[in-house]
């Protein structure tokens, strides 16, 4: 991509953007903010009209400001969103659903034989007959990657894969990527975590406001000038551990429940203190999904200090879903009604109590903005929606709040803002339990980590102490 300027509805998404990915390379991309990221992914796959610049694929011009030469490019993008076809097998998704496949009678035995060498080459054992909806998140990523390899897509984009793939599975994925780079395939690896990028990528670019702010070679990622060139990233990420504070934890809360999944019931129990932040790290995506179903089910119940309660109804427990700005705000309701939903669990008469609502407005107008109360939900910015959701939790003031992958889909400025919102909840004495599969997402705010595996909770560790060593190592390298 050479000097590309791209606009959508009159808004510049990319301006004078340059990106080169070489054959057999793993190129990293860190979005300092998300502006322009979706535009890059769109233009890599589809040759939409450009305001300026040129795009080449395999040395061939495919798009320019004069007009597109080709409609689409042979580029695969793998994200959290599943692009496989449910109801069909692994072999069908890899071989049948590809351009140029012309057989009318499918010979499953032949498809199995065609797939097996690819599985053997990367050391995986995924049944060709398995329907894709039964695959784990990691297996699904591998199948999508194999489909791209079989079709001959020489550039494969992995976008924030680690948010739903565990650490051990990511190590296996790195091995598969390195194996294919030796065969000439290229990868664009997008992640907000510098530690991941440093581990796998040959070069790294920093995306900021629709421009590639800096491209750094692997051997230069430990140079001091990296910090000087990337002040915004340094301030938002590396500076946070130096500025965080520890609060005095309050009373201990004992939580216990049962997770159902794959025909068995898995019991769990753990303690967390009021004002403490704890990460509950799922061992794999299947366990994570079971946890999500448990926390969001209409009849889900949990014991808190021996007392049974319904998670969705009790005032002492709150749940914040993943990507809450799309799942926890309701456009048909006013801003004030959205704000008071949690408070209604403690004070049911808030809906009819004008004095209560007026008091809330006076108290929070200085924080949220007086004009915000007059806006419709559609008019709110992403930041204002986050603020609405976390202020709702603060008003409810539960003893414990479960947050499902709280940083999912958030760019670096929004991550920093979420960190600050979590700190405010902790200061109110609310115990926070962050549900995640990637410890890098939560280590900046969590004090402890509990791993949730197939046999229950195990391996407790002091989160900040362990990752402080990683932070210190990164700081020394700078």
Secondary structure as GFF3:
##gff-version 3
##sequence-region A 1 478
A	DSSP	beta_strand	2	8	.	.	.	ID=ss1
A	DSSP	beta_strand	11	17	.	.	.	ID=ss2
A	DSSP	beta_strand	26	31	.	.	.	ID=ss3
A	DSSP	alpha_helix	37	45	.	.	.	ID=ss4
A	DSSP	beta_strand	52	57	.	.	.	ID=ss5
A	DSSP	beta_strand	60	64	.	.	.	ID=ss6
A	DSSP	beta_strand	75	78	.	.	.	ID=ss7
A	DSSP	alpha_helix	90	91	.	.	.	ID=ss8
A	DSSP	pi_helix	92	96	.	.	.	ID=ss9
A	DSSP	alpha_helix	108	122	.	.	.	ID=ss10
A	DSSP	three_ten_helix	132	134	.	.	.	ID=ss11
A	DSSP	alpha_helix	137	151	.	.	.	ID=ss12
A	DSSP	beta_strand	155	159	.	.	.	ID=ss13
A	DSSP	three_ten_helix	161	163	.	.	.	ID=ss14
A	DSSP	alpha_helix	167	181	.	.	.	ID=ss15
A	DSSP	beta_strand	186	190	.	.	.	ID=ss16
A	DSSP	alpha_helix	194	200	.	.	.	ID=ss17
A	DSSP	beta_strand	203	208	.	.	.	ID=ss18
A	DSSP	beta_strand	211	217	.	.	.	ID=ss19
A	DSSP	three_ten_helix	218	220	.	.	.	ID=ss20
A	DSSP	alpha_helix	224	229	.	.	.	ID=ss21
A	DSSP	alpha_helix	231	233	.	.	.	ID=ss22
A	DSSP	pi_helix	234	238	.	.	.	ID=ss23
A	DSSP	alpha_helix	240	243	.	.	.	ID=ss24
A	DSSP	beta_strand	252	261	.	.	.	ID=ss25
A	DSSP	beta_strand	264	273	.	.	.	ID=ss26
A	DSSP	beta_strand	277	282	.	.	.	ID=ss27
A	DSSP	alpha_helix	285	296	.	.	.	ID=ss28
A	DSSP	beta_strand	301	304	.	.	.	ID=ss29
A	DSSP	beta_strand	307	310	.	.	.	ID=ss30
A	DSSP	beta_strand	317	320	.	.	.	ID=ss31
A	DSSP	alpha_helix	324	327	.	.	.	ID=ss32
A	DSSP	alpha_helix	335	339	.	.	.	ID=ss33
A	DSSP	three_ten_helix	343	345	.	.	.	ID=ss34
A	DSSP	three_ten_helix	348	351	.	.	.	ID=ss35
A	DSSP	alpha_helix	354	368	.	.	.	ID=ss36
A	DSSP	three_ten_helix	370	374	.	.	.	ID=ss37
A	DSSP	three_ten_helix	377	379	.	.	.	ID=ss38
A	DSSP	alpha_helix	382	396	.	.	.	ID=ss39
A	DSSP	beta_strand	400	404	.	.	.	ID=ss40
A	DSSP	alpha_helix	412	427	.	.	.	ID=ss41
A	DSSP	beta_strand	431	436	.	.	.	ID=ss42
A	DSSP	three_ten_helix	439	441	.	.	.	ID=ss43
A	DSSP	beta_strand	448	453	.	.	.	ID=ss44
A	DSSP	beta_strand	456	462	.	.	.	ID=ss45
A	DSSP	alpha_helix	463	477	.	.	.	ID=ss46
###
